[in-house]
Amino acid sequence: MTRQNPWATKVASLIQGGNEAAALAQIKVAPSVKDLQQLRKLLGAALARHPNVDDATSDMIVTLSSPRLHRSP
């Protein structure tokens, strides 16, 4: 059994509590694409009320999904 990361639920509670600035800061340092997708799923229709959060999550999914520009030695 895998342990789930509570990151998405914590960020969703920040957004629902009205602290969008803190949520945007957390989204910029998101641990993984999976967590961002889970956050978008948790928010659902609420993303329409928070266009900055919608844009930030979409941008970070693209950024984390893209291949790195350099390789480790």
CHARMM-style PDB file with segment names, atoms N, HN, CA, C and O in Angstrom:
ATOM      1  N   MET     1       0.833  -1.166   0.000  1.00  0.00      PROA
ATOM      2  CA  MET     1       0.000   0.000   0.000  1.00  0.00      PROA
ATOM      3  C   MET     1       0.890   1.246   0.000  1.00  0.00      PROA
ATOM      4  O   MET     1       1.814   1.356   0.806  1.00  0.00      PROA
ATOM      5  N   THR     2       0.606   2.173  -0.903  1.00  0.00      PROA
ATOM      6  HN  THR     2      -0.145   2.083  -1.557  1.00  0.00      PROA
ATOM      7  CA  THR     2       1.423   3.376  -0.989  1.00  0.00      PROA
ATOM      8  C   THR     2       0.862   4.479  -0.105  1.00  0.00      PROA
ATOM      9  O   THR     2      -0.344   4.576   0.124  1.00  0.00      PROA
ATOM     10  N   ARG     3       1.762   5.289   0.372  1.00  0.00      PROA
ATOM     11  HN  ARG     3       2.741   5.210   0.186  1.00  0.00      PROA
ATOM     12  CA  ARG     3       1.371   6.411   1.221  1.00  0.00      PROA
ATOM     13  C   ARG     3       1.086   7.623   0.341  1.00  0.00      PROA
ATOM     14  O   ARG     3       1.922   8.000  -0.481  1.00  0.00      PROA
ATOM     15  N   GLN     4      -0.082   8.236   0.502  1.00  0.00      PROA
ATOM     16  HN  GLN     4      -0.760   7.930   1.170  1.00  0.00      PROA
ATOM     17  CA  GLN     4      -0.443   9.367  -0.323  1.00  0.00      PROA
ATOM     18  C   GLN     4       0.143  10.651   0.239  1.00  0.00      PROA
ATOM     19  O   GLN     4       0.273  10.822   1.451  1.00  0.00      PROA
ATOM     20  N   ASN     5       0.492  11.545  -0.670  1.00  0.00      PROA
ATOM     21  HN  ASN     5       0.387  11.406  -1.654  1.00  0.00      PROA
ATOM     22  CA  ASN     5       1.044  12.833  -0.299  1.00  0.00      PROA
ATOM     23  C   ASN     5      -0.107  13.805  -0.016  1.00  0.00      PROA
ATOM     24  O   ASN     5      -0.984  13.979  -0.863  1.00  0.00      PROA
ATOM     25  N   PRO     6      -0.117  14.435   1.153  1.00  0.00      PROA
ATOM     26  CA  PRO     6      -1.226  15.344   1.500  1.00  0.00      PROA
ATOM     27  C   PRO     6      -1.083  16.735   0.891  1.00  0.00      PROA
ATOM     28  O   PRO     6      -1.871  17.624   1.215  1.00  0.00      PROA
ATOM     29  N   TRP     7      -0.102  16.946   0.022  1.00  0.00      PROA
ATOM     30  HN  TRP     7       0.538  16.225  -0.241  1.00  0.00      PROA
ATOM     31  CA  TRP     7       0.168  18.262  -0.543  1.00  0.00      PROA
ATOM     32  C   TRP     7      -1.059  18.856  -1.230  1.00  0.00      PROA
ATOM     33  O   TRP     7      -1.403  20.012  -0.979  1.00  0.00      PROA
ATOM     34  N   ALA     8      -1.713  18.101  -2.076  1.00  0.00      PROA
ATOM     35  HN  ALA     8      -1.434  17.162  -2.280  1.00  0.00      PROA
ATOM     36  CA  ALA     8      -2.850  18.631  -2.845  1.00  0.00      PROA
ATOM     37  C   ALA     8      -4.001  19.074  -1.951  1.00  0.00      PROA
ATOM     38  O   ALA     8      -4.619  20.108  -2.207  1.00  0.00      PROA
ATOM     39  N   THR     9      -4.291  18.314  -0.920  1.00  0.00      PROA
ATOM     40  HN  THR     9      -3.789  17.475  -0.713  1.00  0.00      PROA
ATOM     41  CA  THR     9      -5.394  18.694  -0.040  1.00  0.00      PROA
ATOM     42  C   THR     9      -5.052  19.949   0.772  1.00  0.00      PROA
ATOM     43  O   THR     9      -5.929  20.765   1.053  1.00  0.00      PROA
ATOM     44  N   LYS    10      -3.791  20.100   1.142  1.00  0.00      PROA
ATOM     45  HN  LYS    10      -3.078  19.438   0.913  1.00  0.00      PROA
ATOM     46  CA  LYS    10      -3.376  21.290   1.882  1.00  0.00      PROA
ATOM     47  C   LYS    10      -3.450  22.540   1.009  1.00  0.00      PROA
ATOM     48  O   LYS    10      -3.906  23.590   1.460  1.00  0.00      PROA
ATOM     49  N   VAL    11      -3.004  22.427  -0.237  1.00  0.00      PROA
ATOM     50  HN  VAL    11      -2.633  21.574  -0.604  1.00  0.00      PROA
ATOM     51  CA  VAL    11      -3.047  23.574  -1.147  1.00  0.00      PROA
ATOM     52  C   VAL    11      -4.497  23.903  -1.502  1.00  0.00      PROA
ATOM     53  O   VAL    11      -4.854  25.076  -1.612  1.00  0.00      PROA
ATOM     54  N   ALA    12      -5.325  22.891  -1.678  1.00  0.00      PROA
ATOM     55  HN  ALA    12      -5.036  21.938  -1.588  1.00  0.00      PROA
ATOM     56  CA  ALA    12      -6.746  23.131  -1.964  1.00  0.00      PROA
ATOM     57  C   ALA    12      -7.406  23.869  -0.799  1.00  0.00      PROA
ATOM     58  O   ALA    12      -8.249  24.740  -1.018  1.00  0.00      PROA
ATOM     59  N   SER    13      -7.034  23.534   0.421  1.00  0.00      PROA
ATOM     60  HN  SER    13      -6.349  22.827   0.598  1.00  0.00      PROA
ATOM     61  CA  SER    13      -7.617  24.229   1.573  1.00  0.00      PROA
ATOM     62  C   SER    13      -7.137  25.679   1.643  1.00  0.00      PROA
ATOM     63  O   SER    13      -7.881  26.553   2.089  1.00  0.00      PROA
ATOM     64  N   LEU    14      -5.900  25.945   1.207  1.00  0.00      PROA
ATOM     65  HN  LEU    14      -5.296  25.235   0.845  1.00  0.00      PROA
ATOM     66  CA  LEU    14      -5.426  27.327   1.129  1.00  0.00      PROA
ATOM     67  C   LEU    14      -6.271  28.142   0.157  1.00  0.00      PROA
ATOM     68  O   LEU    14      -6.653  29.275   0.446  1.00  0.00      PROA
ATOM     69  N   ILE    15      -6.555  27.552  -0.992  1.00  0.00      PROA
ATOM     70  HN  ILE    15      -6.244  26.631  -1.227  1.00  0.00      PROA
ATOM     71  CA  ILE    15      -7.336  28.243  -2.017  1.00  0.00      PROA
ATOM     72  C   ILE    15      -8.765  28.470  -1.537  1.00  0.00      PROA
ATOM     73  O   ILE    15      -9.311  29.562  -1.693  1.00  0.00      PROA
ATOM     74  N   GLN    16      -9.357  27.460  -0.965  1.00  0.00      PROA
ATOM     75  HN  GLN    16      -8.914  26.572  -0.838  1.00  0.00      PROA
ATOM     76  CA  GLN    16     -10.730  27.581  -0.497  1.00  0.00      PROA
ATOM     77  C   GLN    16     -10.835  28.533   0.694  1.00  0.00      PROA
ATOM     78  O   GLN    16     -11.891  29.119   0.930  1.00  0.00      PROA
ATOM     79  N   GLY    17      -9.747  28.688   1.441  1.00  0.00      PROA
ATOM     80  HN  GLY    17      -8.888  28.212   1.250  1.00  0.00      PROA
ATOM     81  CA  GLY    17      -9.725  29.614   2.561  1.00  0.00      PROA
ATOM     82  C   GLY    17      -9.462  31.052   2.151  1.00  0.00      PROA
ATOM     83  O   GLY    17      -9.542  31.959   2.979  1.00  0.00      PROA
ATOM     84  N   GLY    18      -9.151  31.264   0.888  1.00  0.00      PROA
ATOM     85  HN  GLY    18      -9.086  30.527   0.216  1.00  0.00      PROA
ATOM     86  CA  GLY    18      -8.944  32.612   0.374  1.00  0.00      PROA
ATOM     87  C   GLY    18      -7.498  33.070   0.319  1.00  0.00      PROA
ATOM     88  O   GLY    18      -7.243  34.228  -0.014  1.00  0.00      PROA
ATOM     89  N   ASN    19      -6.558  32.221   0.629  1.00  0.00      PROA
ATOM     90  HN  ASN    19      -6.765  31.281   0.900  1.00  0.00      PROA
ATOM     91  CA  ASN    19      -5.143  32.592   0.606  1.00  0.00      PROA
ATOM     92  C   ASN    19      -4.516  32.133  -0.701  1.00  0.00      PROA
ATOM     93  O   ASN    19      -3.712  31.201  -0.732  1.00  0.00      PROA
ATOM     94  N   GLU    20      -4.903  32.809  -1.781  1.00  0.00      PROA
ATOM     95  HN  GLU    20      -5.556  33.566  -1.756  1.00  0.00      PROA
ATOM     96  CA  GLU    20      -4.460  32.415  -3.109  1.00  0.00      PROA
ATOM     97  C   GLU    20      -2.963  32.658  -3.317  1.00  0.00      PROA
ATOM     98  O   GLU    20      -2.313  31.898  -4.035  1.00  0.00      PROA
ATOM     99  N   ALA    21      -2.418  33.685  -2.711  1.00  0.00      PROA
ATOM    100  HN  ALA    21      -2.946  34.302  -2.128  1.00  0.00      PROA
ATOM    101  CA  ALA    21      -0.989  33.988  -2.861  1.00  0.00      PROA
ATOM    102  C   ALA    21      -0.124  32.856  -2.306  1.00  0.00      PROA
ATOM    103  O   ALA    21       0.864  32.464  -2.928  1.00  0.00      PROA
ATOM    104  N   ALA    22      -0.492  32.336  -1.145  1.00  0.00      PROA
ATOM    105  HN  ALA    22      -1.294  32.654  -0.639  1.00  0.00      PROA
ATOM    106  CA  ALA    22       0.259  31.222  -0.563  1.00  0.00      PROA
ATOM    107  C   ALA    22       0.110  29.966  -1.417  1.00  0.00      PROA
ATOM    108  O   ALA    22       1.061  29.201  -1.575  1.00  0.00      PROA
ATOM    109  N   ALA    23      -1.075  29.758  -1.964  1.00  0.00      PROA
ATOM    110  HN  ALA    23      -1.848  30.380  -1.836  1.00  0.00      PROA
ATOM    111  CA  ALA    23      -1.301  28.597  -2.818  1.00  0.00      PROA
ATOM    112  C   ALA    23      -0.465  28.691  -4.091  1.00  0.00      PROA
ATOM    113  O   ALA    23       0.098  27.692  -4.538  1.00  0.00      PROA
ATOM    114  N   LEU    24      -0.382  29.884  -4.677  1.00  0.00      PROA
ATOM    115  HN  LEU    24      -0.840  30.696  -4.314  1.00  0.00      PROA
ATOM    116  CA  LEU    24       0.437  30.053  -5.887  1.00  0.00      PROA
ATOM    117  C   LEU    24       1.909  29.791  -5.593  1.00  0.00      PROA
ATOM    118  O   LEU    24       2.612  29.210  -6.420  1.00  0.00      PROA
ATOM    119  N   ALA    25       2.374  30.211  -4.434  1.00  0.00      PROA
ATOM    120  HN  ALA    25       1.803  30.683  -3.762  1.00  0.00      PROA
ATOM    121  CA  ALA    25       3.762  29.944  -4.052  1.00  0.00      PROA
ATOM    122  C   ALA    25       4.003  28.445  -3.903  1.00  0.00      PROA
ATOM    123  O   ALA    25       5.055  27.944  -4.301  1.00  0.00      PROA
ATOM    124  N   GLN    26       3.050  27.734  -3.342  1.00  0.00      PROA
ATOM    125  HN  GLN    26       2.196  28.140  -3.019  1.00  0.00      PROA
ATOM    126  CA  GLN    26       3.177  26.278  -3.199  1.00  0.00      PROA
ATOM    127  C   GLN    26       3.122  25.575  -4.554  1.00  0.00      PROA
ATOM    128  O   GLN    26       3.825  24.589  -4.775  1.00  0.00      PROA
ATOM    129  N   ILE    27       2.288  26.081  -5.455  1.00  0.00      PROA
ATOM    130  HN  ILE    27       1.717  26.882  -5.276  1.00  0.00      PROA
ATOM    131  CA  ILE    27       2.166  25.472  -6.780  1.00  0.00      PROA
ATOM    132  C   ILE    27       3.479  25.597  -7.546  1.00  0.00      PROA
ATOM    133  O   ILE    27       3.843  24.694  -8.298  1.00  0.00      PROA
ATOM    134  N   LYS    28       4.193  26.709  -7.362  1.00  0.00      PROA
ATOM    135  HN  LYS    28       3.897  27.443  -6.751  1.00  0.00      PROA
ATOM    136  CA  LYS    28       5.465  26.917  -8.060  1.00  0.00      PROA
ATOM    137  C   LYS    28       6.541  25.940  -7.608  1.00  0.00      PROA
ATOM    138  O   LYS    28       7.506  25.711  -8.337  1.00  0.00      PROA
ATOM    139  N   VAL    29       6.396  25.365  -6.429  1.00  0.00      PROA
ATOM    140  HN  VAL    29       5.612  25.551  -5.836  1.00  0.00      PROA
ATOM    141  CA  VAL    29       7.365  24.376  -5.939  1.00  0.00      PROA
ATOM    142  C   VAL    29       6.710  23.004  -5.767  1.00  0.00      PROA
ATOM    143  O   VAL    29       7.078  22.236  -4.879  1.00  0.00      PROA
ATOM    144  N   ALA    30       5.751  22.714  -6.615  1.00  0.00      PROA
ATOM    145  HN  ALA    30       5.452  23.338  -7.337  1.00  0.00      PROA
ATOM    146  CA  ALA    30       5.003  21.455  -6.539  1.00  0.00      PROA
ATOM    147  C   ALA    30       5.938  20.256  -6.657  1.00  0.00      PROA
ATOM    148  O   ALA    30       6.882  20.275  -7.447  1.00  0.00      PROA
ATOM    149  N   PRO    31       5.675  19.216  -5.871  1.00  0.00      PROA
ATOM    150  CA  PRO    31       6.555  18.049  -5.885  1.00  0.00      PROA
ATOM    151  C   PRO    31       6.512  17.219  -7.167  1.00  0.00      PROA
ATOM    152  O   PRO    31       7.536  16.675  -7.581  1.00  0.00      PROA
ATOM    153  N   SER    32       5.335  17.113  -7.805  1.00  0.00      PROA
ATOM    154  HN  SER    32       4.503  17.554  -7.469  1.00  0.00      PROA
ATOM    155  CA  SER    32       5.250  16.275  -9.000  1.00  0.00      PROA
ATOM    156  C   SER    32       4.018  16.630  -9.827  1.00  0.00      PROA
ATOM    157  O   SER    32       3.121  17.341  -9.375  1.00  0.00      PROA
ATOM    158  N   VAL    33       4.006  16.114 -11.042  1.00  0.00      PROA
ATOM    159  HN  VAL    33       4.735  15.536 -11.409  1.00  0.00      PROA
ATOM    160  CA  VAL    33       2.863  16.306 -11.934  1.00  0.00      PROA
ATOM    161  C   VAL    33       1.629  15.628 -11.347  1.00  0.00      PROA
ATOM    162  O   VAL    33       0.518  16.150 -11.438  1.00  0.00      PROA
ATOM    163  N   LYS    34       1.837  14.476 -10.752  1.00  0.00      PROA
ATOM    164  HN  LYS    34       2.740  14.052 -10.678  1.00  0.00      PROA
ATOM    165  CA  LYS    34       0.722  13.733 -10.147  1.00  0.00      PROA
ATOM    166  C   LYS    34       0.018  14.569  -9.079  1.00  0.00      PROA
ATOM    167  O   LYS    34      -1.210  14.577  -8.998  1.00  0.00      PROA
ATOM    168  N   ASP    35       0.801  15.266  -8.265  1.00  0.00      PROA
ATOM    169  HN  ASP    35       1.799  15.260  -8.331  1.00  0.00      PROA
ATOM    170  CA  ASP    35       0.214  16.109  -7.221  1.00  0.00      PROA
ATOM    171  C   ASP    35      -0.557  17.282  -7.810  1.00  0.00      PROA
ATOM    172  O   ASP    35      -1.622  17.640  -7.306  1.00  0.00      PROA
ATOM    173  N   LEU    36      -0.034  17.879  -8.865  1.00  0.00      PROA
ATOM    174  HN  LEU    36       0.831  17.588  -9.274  1.00  0.00      PROA
ATOM    175  CA  LEU    36      -0.741  18.981  -9.522  1.00  0.00      PROA
ATOM    176  C   LEU    36      -2.054  18.511 -10.142  1.00  0.00      PROA
ATOM    177  O   LEU    36      -3.072  19.197 -10.059  1.00  0.00      PROA
ATOM    178  N   GLN    37      -2.019  17.344 -10.757  1.00  0.00      PROA
ATOM    179  HN  GLN    37      -1.191  16.787 -10.825  1.00  0.00      PROA
ATOM    180  CA  GLN    37      -3.247  16.805 -11.345  1.00  0.00      PROA
ATOM    181  C   GLN    37      -4.270  16.474 -10.266  1.00  0.00      PROA
ATOM    182  O   GLN    37      -5.471  16.659 -10.465  1.00  0.00      PROA
ATOM    183  N   GLN    38      -3.796  15.989  -9.131  1.00  0.00      PROA
ATOM    184  HN  GLN    38      -2.821  15.838  -8.970  1.00  0.00      PROA
ATOM    185  CA  GLN    38      -4.692  15.697  -8.015  1.00  0.00      PROA
ATOM    186  C   GLN    38      -5.312  16.992  -7.484  1.00  0.00      PROA
ATOM    187  O   GLN    38      -6.491  17.011  -7.131  1.00  0.00      PROA
ATOM    188  N   LEU    39      -4.531  18.068  -7.424  1.00  0.00      PROA
ATOM    189  HN  LEU    39      -3.573  18.053  -7.711  1.00  0.00      PROA
ATOM    190  CA  LEU    39      -5.049  19.369  -6.988  1.00  0.00      PROA
ATOM    191  C   LEU    39      -6.128  19.870  -7.937  1.00  0.00      PROA
ATOM    192  O   LEU    39      -7.178  20.339  -7.496  1.00  0.00      PROA
ATOM    193  N   ARG    40      -5.875  19.773  -9.235  1.00  0.00      PROA
ATOM    194  HN  ARG    40      -5.023  19.392  -9.593  1.00  0.00      PROA
ATOM    195  CA  ARG    40      -6.875  20.219 -10.220  1.00  0.00      PROA
ATOM    196  C   ARG    40      -8.151  19.403 -10.092  1.00  0.00      PROA
ATOM    197  O   ARG    40      -9.250  19.934 -10.248  1.00  0.00      PROA
ATOM    198  N   LYS    41      -8.009  18.116  -9.809  1.00  0.00      PROA
ATOM    199  HN  LYS    41      -7.116  17.685  -9.682  1.00  0.00      PROA
ATOM    200  CA  LYS    41      -9.177  17.252  -9.644  1.00  0.00      PROA
ATOM    201  C   LYS    41      -9.962  17.622  -8.379  1.00  0.00      PROA
ATOM    202  O   LYS    41     -11.193  17.629  -8.383  1.00  0.00      PROA
ATOM    203  N   LEU    42      -9.233  17.929  -7.294  1.00  0.00      PROA
ATOM    204  HN  LEU    42      -8.233  17.923  -7.291  1.00  0.00      PROA
ATOM    205  CA  LEU    42      -9.892  18.322  -6.046  1.00  0.00      PROA
ATOM    206  C   LEU    42     -10.671  19.631  -6.199  1.00  0.00      PROA
ATOM    207  O   LEU    42     -11.771  19.774  -5.665  1.00  0.00      PROA
ATOM    208  N   LEU    43     -10.092  20.576  -6.929  1.00  0.00      PROA
ATOM    209  HN  LEU    43      -9.198  20.460  -7.363  1.00  0.00      PROA
ATOM    210  CA  LEU    43     -10.742  21.878  -7.086  1.00  0.00      PROA
ATOM    211  C   LEU    43     -11.913  21.831  -8.057  1.00  0.00      PROA
ATOM    212  O   LEU    43     -12.923  22.499  -7.841  1.00  0.00      PROA
ATOM    213  N   GLY    44     -11.789  21.055  -9.116  1.00  0.00      PROA
ATOM    214  HN  GLY    44     -10.968  20.511  -9.291  1.00  0.00      PROA
ATOM    215  CA  GLY    44     -12.877  20.883 -10.076  1.00  0.00      PROA
ATOM    216  C   GLY    44     -13.395  22.195 -10.622  1.00  0.00      PROA
ATOM    217  O   GLY    44     -12.648  22.941 -11.256  1.00  0.00      PROA
ATOM    218  N   ALA    45     -14.672  22.491 -10.383  1.00  0.00      PROA
ATOM    219  HN  ALA    45     -15.278  21.886  -9.868  1.00  0.00      PROA
ATOM    220  CA  ALA    45     -15.315  23.691 -10.919  1.00  0.00      PROA
ATOM    221  C   ALA    45     -14.797  24.971 -10.260  1.00  0.00      PROA
ATOM    222  O   ALA    45     -14.980  26.058 -10.808  1.00  0.00      PROA
ATOM    223  N   ALA    46     -14.163  24.863  -9.112  1.00  0.00      PROA
ATOM    224  HN  ALA    46     -14.014  23.980  -8.667  1.00  0.00      PROA
ATOM    225  CA  ALA    46     -13.646  26.048  -8.425  1.00  0.00      PROA
ATOM    226  C   ALA    46     -12.501  26.702  -9.192  1.00  0.00      PROA
ATOM    227  O   ALA    46     -12.162  27.857  -8.932  1.00  0.00      PROA
ATOM    228  N   LEU    47     -11.901  25.974 -10.136  1.00  0.00      PROA
ATOM    229  HN  LEU    47     -12.176  25.036 -10.347  1.00  0.00      PROA
ATOM    230  CA  LEU    47     -10.827  26.560 -10.941  1.00  0.00      PROA
ATOM    231  C   LEU    47     -11.334  27.741 -11.768  1.00  0.00      PROA
ATOM    232  O   LEU    47     -10.568  28.657 -12.067  1.00  0.00      PROA
ATOM    233  N   ALA    48     -12.600  27.731 -12.136  1.00  0.00      PROA
ATOM    234  HN  ALA    48     -13.223  26.986 -11.894  1.00  0.00      PROA
ATOM    235  CA  ALA    48     -13.165  28.840 -12.912  1.00  0.00      PROA
ATOM    236  C   ALA    48     -13.176  30.132 -12.095  1.00  0.00      PROA
ATOM    237  O   ALA    48     -13.064  31.222 -12.655  1.00  0.00      PROA
ATOM    238  N   ARG    49     -13.310  30.014 -10.783  1.00  0.00      PROA
ATOM    239  HN  ARG    49     -13.400  29.128 -10.328  1.00  0.00      PROA
ATOM    240  CA  ARG    49     -13.317  31.197  -9.912  1.00  0.00      PROA
ATOM    241  C   ARG    49     -11.910  31.684  -9.587  1.00  0.00      PROA
ATOM    242  O   ARG    49     -11.734  32.790  -9.076  1.00  0.00      PROA
ATOM    243  N   HSD    50     -10.911  30.860  -9.883  1.00  0.00      PROA
ATOM    244  HN  HSD    50     -11.054  29.962 -10.299  1.00  0.00      PROA
ATOM    245  CA  HSD    50      -9.518  31.196  -9.574  1.00  0.00      PROA
ATOM    246  C   HSD    50      -8.666  31.015 -10.839  1.00  0.00      PROA
ATOM    247  O   HSD    50      -7.935  30.031 -10.959  1.00  0.00      PROA
ATOM    248  N   PRO    51      -8.761  31.962 -11.778  1.00  0.00      PROA
ATOM    249  CA  PRO    51      -8.028  31.799 -13.045  1.00  0.00      PROA
ATOM    250  C   PRO    51      -6.508  31.786 -12.866  1.00  0.00      PROA
ATOM    251  O   PRO    51      -5.809  31.139 -13.646  1.00  0.00      PROA
ATOM    252  N   ASN    52      -5.981  32.486 -11.856  1.00  0.00      PROA
ATOM    253  HN  ASN    52      -6.549  33.011 -11.223  1.00  0.00      PROA
ATOM    254  CA  ASN    52      -4.531  32.477 -11.618  1.00  0.00      PROA
ATOM    255  C   ASN    52      -4.056  31.089 -11.202  1.00  0.00      PROA
ATOM    256  O   ASN    52      -2.983  30.646 -11.612  1.00  0.00      PROA
ATOM    257  N   VAL    53      -4.843  30.418 -10.403  1.00  0.00      PROA
ATOM    258  HN  VAL    53      -5.714  30.777 -10.071  1.00  0.00      PROA
ATOM    259  CA  VAL    53      -4.499  29.065  -9.959  1.00  0.00      PROA
ATOM    260  C   VAL    53      -4.586  28.102 -11.145  1.00  0.00      PROA
ATOM    261  O   VAL    53      -3.744  27.217 -11.297  1.00  0.00      PROA
ATOM    262  N   ASP    54      -5.597  28.277 -11.972  1.00  0.00      PROA
ATOM    263  HN  ASP    54      -6.282  28.996 -11.849  1.00  0.00      PROA
ATOM    264  CA  ASP    54      -5.767  27.443 -13.160  1.00  0.00      PROA
ATOM    265  C   ASP    54      -4.554  27.585 -14.075  1.00  0.00      PROA
ATOM    266  O   ASP    54      -3.995  26.586 -14.529  1.00  0.00      PROA
ATOM    267  N   ASP    55      -4.149  28.818 -14.344  1.00  0.00      PROA
ATOM    268  HN  ASP    55      -4.603  29.629 -13.976  1.00  0.00      PROA
ATOM    269  CA  ASP    55      -2.991  29.057 -15.206  1.00  0.00      PROA
ATOM    270  C   ASP    55      -1.707  28.506 -14.593  1.00  0.00      PROA
ATOM    271  O   ASP    55      -0.900  27.883 -15.284  1.00  0.00      PROA
ATOM    272  N   ALA    56      -1.523  28.735 -13.306  1.00  0.00      PROA
ATOM    273  HN  ALA    56      -2.179  29.241 -12.745  1.00  0.00      PROA
ATOM    274  CA  ALA    56      -0.297  28.280 -12.640  1.00  0.00      PROA
ATOM    275  C   ALA    56      -0.181  26.757 -12.641  1.00  0.00      PROA
ATOM    276  O   ALA    56       0.894  26.215 -12.901  1.00  0.00      PROA
ATOM    277  N   THR    57      -1.283  26.067 -12.352  1.00  0.00      PROA
ATOM    278  HN  THR    57      -2.156  26.506 -12.140  1.00  0.00      PROA
ATOM    279  CA  THR    57      -1.218  24.599 -12.347  1.00  0.00      PROA
ATOM    280  C   THR    57      -0.965  24.064 -13.751  1.00  0.00      PROA
ATOM    281  O   THR    57      -0.192  23.122 -13.926  1.00  0.00      PROA
ATOM    282  N   SER    58      -1.602  24.649 -14.740  1.00  0.00      PROA
ATOM    283  HN  SER    58      -2.230  25.414 -14.599  1.00  0.00      PROA
ATOM    284  CA  SER    58      -1.379  24.207 -16.127  1.00  0.00      PROA
ATOM    285  C   SER    58       0.075  24.429 -16.547  1.00  0.00      PROA
ATOM    286  O   SER    58       0.697  23.551 -17.144  1.00  0.00      PROA
ATOM    287  N   ASP    59       0.606  25.604 -16.231  1.00  0.00      PROA
ATOM    288  HN  ASP    59       0.101  26.317 -15.746  1.00  0.00      PROA
ATOM    289  CA  ASP    59       1.991  25.907 -16.586  1.00  0.00      PROA
ATOM    290  C   ASP    59       2.975  24.977 -15.889  1.00  0.00      PROA
ATOM    291  O   ASP    59       3.940  24.522 -16.504  1.00  0.00      PROA
ATOM    292  N   MET    60       2.742  24.692 -14.618  1.00  0.00      PROA
ATOM    293  HN  MET    60       1.959  25.061 -14.118  1.00  0.00      PROA
ATOM    294  CA  MET    60       3.662  23.826 -13.886  1.00  0.00      PROA
ATOM    295  C   MET    60       3.579  22.380 -14.347  1.00  0.00      PROA
ATOM    296  O   MET    60       4.580  21.664 -14.316  1.00  0.00      PROA
ATOM    297  N   ILE    61       2.403  21.944 -14.774  1.00  0.00      PROA
ATOM    298  HN  ILE    61       1.591  22.526 -14.799  1.00  0.00      PROA
ATOM    299  CA  ILE    61       2.288  20.584 -15.327  1.00  0.00      PROA
ATOM    300  C   ILE    61       3.129  20.480 -16.587  1.00  0.00      PROA
ATOM    301  O   ILE    61       3.840  19.494 -16.782  1.00  0.00      PROA
ATOM    302  N   VAL    62       3.052  21.489 -17.442  1.00  0.00      PROA
ATOM    303  HN  VAL    62       2.475  22.290 -17.283  1.00  0.00      PROA
ATOM    304  CA  VAL    62       3.854  21.493 -18.672  1.00  0.00      PROA
ATOM    305  C   VAL    62       5.338  21.541 -18.335  1.00  0.00      PROA
ATOM    306  O   VAL    62       6.137  20.816 -18.927  1.00  0.00      PROA
ATOM    307  N   THR    63       5.705  22.387 -17.392  1.00  0.00      PROA
ATOM    308  HN  THR    63       5.056  22.977 -16.911  1.00  0.00      PROA
ATOM    309  CA  THR    63       7.111  22.534 -17.009  1.00  0.00      PROA
ATOM    310  C   THR    63       7.672  21.241 -16.428  1.00  0.00      PROA
ATOM    311  O   THR    63       8.767  20.818 -16.798  1.00  0.00      PROA
ATOM    312  N   LEU    64       6.939  20.619 -15.530  1.00  0.00      PROA
ATOM    313  HN  LEU    64       6.050  20.962 -15.229  1.00  0.00      PROA
ATOM    314  CA  LEU    64       7.433  19.380 -14.909  1.00  0.00      PROA
ATOM    315  C   LEU    64       7.388  18.189 -15.863  1.00  0.00      PROA
ATOM    316  O   LEU    64       8.119  17.216 -15.679  1.00  0.00      PROA
ATOM    317  N   SER    65       6.532  18.264 -16.877  1.00  0.00      PROA
ATOM    318  HN  SER    65       5.938  19.054 -17.027  1.00  0.00      PROA
ATOM    319  CA  SER    65       6.422  17.158 -17.832  1.00  0.00      PROA
ATOM    320  C   SER    65       7.492  17.211 -18.913  1.00  0.00      PROA
ATOM    321  O   SER    65       7.854  16.179 -19.479  1.00  0.00      PROA
ATOM    322  N   SER    66       7.992  18.383 -19.198  1.00  0.00      PROA
ATOM    323  HN  SER    66       7.698  19.221 -18.738  1.00  0.00      PROA
ATOM    324  CA  SER    66       8.956  18.533 -20.288  1.00  0.00      PROA
ATOM    325  C   SER    66      10.306  17.941 -19.898  1.00  0.00      PROA
ATOM    326  O   SER    66      10.668  17.903 -18.722  1.00  0.00      PROA
ATOM    327  N   PRO    67      11.039  17.482 -20.901  1.00  0.00      PROA
ATOM    328  CA  PRO    67      12.363  16.931 -20.595  1.00  0.00      PROA
ATOM    329  C   PRO    67      13.311  18.033 -20.138  1.00  0.00      PROA
ATOM    330  O   PRO    67      13.166  19.192 -20.527  1.00  0.00      PROA
ATOM    331  N   ARG    68      14.249  17.670 -19.338  1.00  0.00      PROA
ATOM    332  HN  ARG    68      14.366  16.729 -19.023  1.00  0.00      PROA
ATOM    333  CA  ARG    68      15.230  18.632 -18.829  1.00  0.00      PROA
ATOM    334  C   ARG    68      16.164  19.056 -19.951  1.00  0.00      PROA
ATOM    335  O   ARG    68      16.388  18.308 -20.902  1.00  0.00      PROA
ATOM    336  N   LEU    69      16.707  20.261 -19.832  1.00  0.00      PROA
ATOM    337  HN  LEU    69      16.526  20.868 -19.059  1.00  0.00      PROA
ATOM    338  CA  LEU    69      17.608  20.779 -20.866  1.00  0.00      PROA
ATOM    339  C   LEU    69      19.028  20.260 -20.707  1.00  0.00      PROA
ATOM    340  O   LEU    69      19.834  20.394 -21.628  1.00  0.00      PROA
ATOM    341  N   HSD    70      19.348  19.681 -19.580  1.00  0.00      PROA
ATOM    342  HN  HSD    70      18.693  19.572 -18.832  1.00  0.00      PROA
ATOM    343  CA  HSD    70      20.683  19.154 -19.364  1.00  0.00      PROA
ATOM    344  C   HSD    70      20.606  17.756 -18.759  1.00  0.00      PROA
ATOM    345  O   HSD    70      19.575  17.348 -18.225  1.00  0.00      PROA
ATOM    346  N   ARG    71      21.687  17.052 -18.853  1.00  0.00      PROA
ATOM    347  HN  ARG    71      22.525  17.383 -19.287  1.00  0.00      PROA
ATOM    348  CA  ARG    71      21.732  15.705 -18.303  1.00  0.00      PROA
ATOM    349  C   ARG    71      22.714  15.667 -17.145  1.00  0.00      PROA
ATOM    350  O   ARG    71      23.716  16.382 -17.140  1.00  0.00      PROA
ATOM    351  N   SER    72      22.425  14.850 -16.196  1.00  0.00      PROA
ATOM    352  HN  SER    72      21.611  14.268 -16.201  1.00  0.00      PROA
ATOM    353  CA  SER    72      23.350  14.672 -15.084  1.00  0.00      PROA
ATOM    354  C   SER    72      24.547  13.870 -15.538  1.00  0.00      PROA
ATOM    355  O   SER    72      24.416  12.996 -16.395  1.00  0.00      PROA
ATOM    356  N   PRO    73      25.711  14.148 -14.981  1.00  0.00      PROA
ATOM    357  CA  PRO    73      26.927  13.392 -15.392  1.00  0.00      PROA
ATOM    358  C   PRO    73      26.889  11.957 -14.924  1.00  0.00      PROA
ATOM    359  OT1 PRO    73      27.823  11.198 -15.184  1.00  0.00      PROA
TER     360      PRO     73
END
